[in-house]
Amino acid sequence: KCKVKGDAKRQFTLQVWPKGLMIHIKRFNNAGRKDSATVSYPKVIDMADLEQAGVIMTEGVVLPPGGRYTLRGVVCHHGSSQFGHYTSYVLPNGSPTWYECDDSAVRAVGAHYATSANSAAYVLFYASV
């Protein structure tokens, strides 16, 4: 109501952590321009690492079994906001092999394709372990 800008802090709390995490990487700004910066992301997210990074674990929070999440999929966007193409890397349950999915073509690939720094990564999928 006072129309004066000030410092603000946004915070949210998870009481029960989910079995899966989906992390969306903001690739497009408000003007629709794509940010193709290379992004590094972990193969495993450990709750202890999150606490060291400053994530506050409140009393009574329910962590996933094992307290860890492992990368299970990566969706990549190639192109611009006007046109583009999506591909993905998937690690099926119980499989040691990553797969690249590109329309109707599916092929086995080395883990480094899915887990190394990537300028096209758009959505990351993690499952609790």
N, C-alpha and C positions, 0 to 999 in steps of 0.2 A: 504494500500500500504506500510505502514511503518513496518508491521509485529510485532508491539509492542502491547501487550494486555493492555487494560485500562478498567476503570470502565465505565459501560454503563447503561442506563436506558431506558426501553421500555414503551411506553405509547400509548394508543389508546383512541379515543373519540367516544361516541355515541351521536348523535344529537337528535335522536328520539328513545326512548326506545321501544323495541318490546312488543307485547301483551303476548308473552311467552318467557321464558328463559330456555335453556337447558344447564346444567352444567355437563361437563365431568370430572370425577375424575381420575387423572392419576394413574392407578394401576400397570402399567408395566413399568420397566425401559428399557433403551436402550439395555440391555443384554437379555431382555425377562423375567426377574424375576418379580414375582407378589409381590406387597406390600399389605398385608392384614391388615394394620393398621386400627383400629376402627376410623371411621369418624363421627363426629357430624355435623348435618346440621339443619338449622332453618326451622320451619314449615311455617314461614312468613318472607319474606324479605321486609323490609320497607326502603324506600329511605332515610329517616332521619337517620336510622342505618348505611347506606352506607356512608353518609357524615361524621358521627362520626368516621367511620373506616378509613377515609382518602381518600375516592373516591371523586374526584373533580367534582362538577357539574358546567359545564361551562354556561355562559350566553346564553339564548335562547334554552337550552335543553328542549325537550318535554318529560315529564314523563308519565308513563302509568296512566290511569284513577285511582284515589284513591292513587296513589303513592306506591302501595304495590303489592307484588307477593305472592301467596300461593302455597305450595307444592301440586302437583297433581299426581305425579308419581315418582317411583324409580325403576330403572333397576339394578338388582344385578347379579354379575358374581361369580359363584362357580367353583373352579378348578384352573388350571394353564394356562400358555400361550400355552401349547401343547394340552390341552383338557380342556373342561369346559362345563358349563351349565348355561343358563340364566333364571332367574325368574324375576317377576316384581310385584310391588304393584301399584294399580291404584285407584284414587278417582274420579269416574265419575262426570260430571257436575250435580249439583243439588242433589247429593247424600251425606248423612252423613257417608256412609259405605265405608271403604277401602276393596279392593279385592286383593288377592294374585293369580297371574297367573303363573302356572307351567305346561308347555306344554298344554295338553287339560284339565287339572284340574283347575277350578276357584272356590275359596271359599272366603266367607266373613271373614275378620280378624279384630281384634282391631286396632285402629289407631297407637298404640305403636309399632306394628310390622314394620310399614312403616316409622314412624317418629323418632324412637329412634336411638341412635348411632349404626352404622352398619359396620361390617368389609367386607361386600360383595357389598356395594353400589358402583355403577359404573357410572350411569348417573342419574341426578336429573332433573325433569321437573317441572317448575313453571309457573303459569298463572296469569295475572294481575287481581286484584279484585277491 
